[in-house]
Amino acid sequence: MALYVSCPVESVERATPSKVALSFDLDSRQAVDELVERARAAGGRIGDTDEYPFMYQRQFDDPDGYHWSPFWMHPDTAGA
């Protein structure tokens, strides 16, 4: 599965490195953590971590001010 997101930015040259650093396949809780660490390295501001019985979620704002909330659904609760 692929997910494509389009976000307008003020400067393509400034935005490109952070967006390239975020390209990651989110197929596990570890992948969510790795994505957030990549966002931190690219200059993003890291927010809350939420863990529920059915989902794990982290949050960050990228350098352009967009808010991201990548999450992972526990497979044993998907569709419940």
C-alpha beads as a LAMMPS data file, in Angstrom:
LAMMPS data file: protein, C-alpha beads

80 atoms
79 bonds

1 atom types
1 bond types

-500.0 500.0 xlo xhi
-500.0 500.0 ylo yhi
-500.0 500.0 zlo zhi

Masses

1 110.0

Atoms # bond

1 1 1 0.000 0.000 0.000
2 1 1 1.206 3.508 -0.760
3 1 1 0.038 6.771 0.740
4 1 1 0.576 10.029 -1.093
5 1 1 0.148 13.321 0.736
6 1 1 0.197 16.736 -0.901
7 1 1 0.973 19.743 1.290
8 1 1 1.491 23.271 -0.022
9 1 1 4.750 24.854 1.155
10 1 1 6.222 28.349 0.986
11 1 1 9.593 27.176 -0.337
12 1 1 10.119 23.883 -2.170
13 1 1 13.896 24.141 -1.647
14 1 1 13.493 24.516 2.124
15 1 1 10.757 21.882 2.457
16 1 1 12.272 19.124 0.325
17 1 1 14.950 17.824 2.778
18 1 1 12.463 17.366 5.615
19 1 1 9.913 15.639 3.368
20 1 1 12.560 13.300 1.918
21 1 1 13.714 12.430 5.444
22 1 1 10.148 11.419 6.356
23 1 1 9.624 8.887 3.568
24 1 1 9.122 5.700 5.525
25 1 1 6.798 2.722 5.336
26 1 1 4.587 2.744 8.447
27 1 1 3.943 -0.921 9.052
28 1 1 4.783 -1.234 12.759
29 1 1 5.064 0.578 16.058
30 1 1 8.844 0.680 15.562
31 1 1 8.338 2.339 12.168
32 1 1 6.239 5.072 13.824
33 1 1 9.046 5.715 16.321
34 1 1 11.648 5.771 13.547
35 1 1 9.560 8.220 11.518
36 1 1 9.283 10.568 14.505
37 1 1 13.043 10.375 15.091
38 1 1 13.615 11.244 11.425
39 1 1 11.276 14.201 11.859
40 1 1 13.262 15.345 14.911
41 1 1 16.517 15.104 12.925
42 1 1 14.952 17.152 10.100
43 1 1 14.040 19.975 12.490
44 1 1 10.536 18.902 13.476
45 1 1 9.014 19.584 16.894
46 1 1 8.030 16.381 18.655
47 1 1 4.695 16.197 20.458
48 1 1 2.794 13.669 22.510
49 1 1 2.838 9.891 22.434
50 1 1 -0.509 8.175 22.895
51 1 1 -0.956 4.469 23.530
52 1 1 -4.325 2.795 23.597
53 1 1 -5.291 -0.894 23.677
54 1 1 -5.963 -0.707 19.931
55 1 1 -3.483 1.928 18.668
56 1 1 -0.068 3.539 19.160
57 1 1 0.305 7.167 18.022
58 1 1 3.060 9.789 18.031
59 1 1 2.819 13.424 16.965
60 1 1 5.110 16.033 15.479
61 1 1 5.088 19.325 13.587
62 1 1 7.342 19.609 10.547
63 1 1 9.439 22.741 9.823
64 1 1 6.589 24.159 7.697
65 1 1 4.205 23.930 10.649
66 1 1 2.178 20.949 9.454
67 1 1 0.995 18.643 12.215
68 1 1 1.496 14.906 11.699
69 1 1 0.023 12.067 13.767
70 1 1 1.412 8.761 12.479
71 1 1 -0.140 5.754 14.141
72 1 1 -0.072 1.991 14.157
73 1 1 -3.146 -0.148 14.746
74 1 1 -2.628 -3.311 16.778
75 1 1 -3.385 -6.155 14.359
76 1 1 -5.453 -8.108 16.889
77 1 1 -7.922 -5.200 17.157
78 1 1 -8.065 -4.074 13.525
79 1 1 -11.652 -3.950 12.360
80 1 1 -13.018 -4.199 15.902

Bonds

1 1 1 2
2 1 2 3
3 1 3 4
4 1 4 5
5 1 5 6
6 1 6 7
7 1 7 8
8 1 8 9
9 1 9 10
10 1 10 11
11 1 11 12
12 1 12 13
13 1 13 14
14 1 14 15
15 1 15 16
16 1 16 17
17 1 17 18
18 1 18 19
19 1 19 20
20 1 20 21
21 1 21 22
22 1 22 23
23 1 23 24
24 1 24 25
25 1 25 26
26 1 26 27
27 1 27 28
28 1 28 29
29 1 29 30
30 1 30 31
31 1 31 32
32 1 32 33
33 1 33 34
34 1 34 35
35 1 35 36
36 1 36 37
37 1 37 38
38 1 38 39
39 1 39 40
40 1 40 41
41 1 41 42
42 1 42 43
43 1 43 44
44 1 44 45
45 1 45 46
46 1 46 47
47 1 47 48
48 1 48 49
49 1 49 50
50 1 50 51
51 1 51 52
52 1 52 53
53 1 53 54
54 1 54 55
55 1 55 56
56 1 56 57
57 1 57 58
58 1 58 59
59 1 59 60
60 1 60 61
61 1 61 62
62 1 62 63
63 1 63 64
64 1 64 65
65 1 65 66
66 1 66 67
67 1 67 68
68 1 68 69
69 1 69 70
70 1 70 71
71 1 71 72
72 1 72 73
73 1 73 74
74 1 74 75
75 1 75 76
76 1 76 77
77 1 77 78
78 1 78 79
79 1 79 80
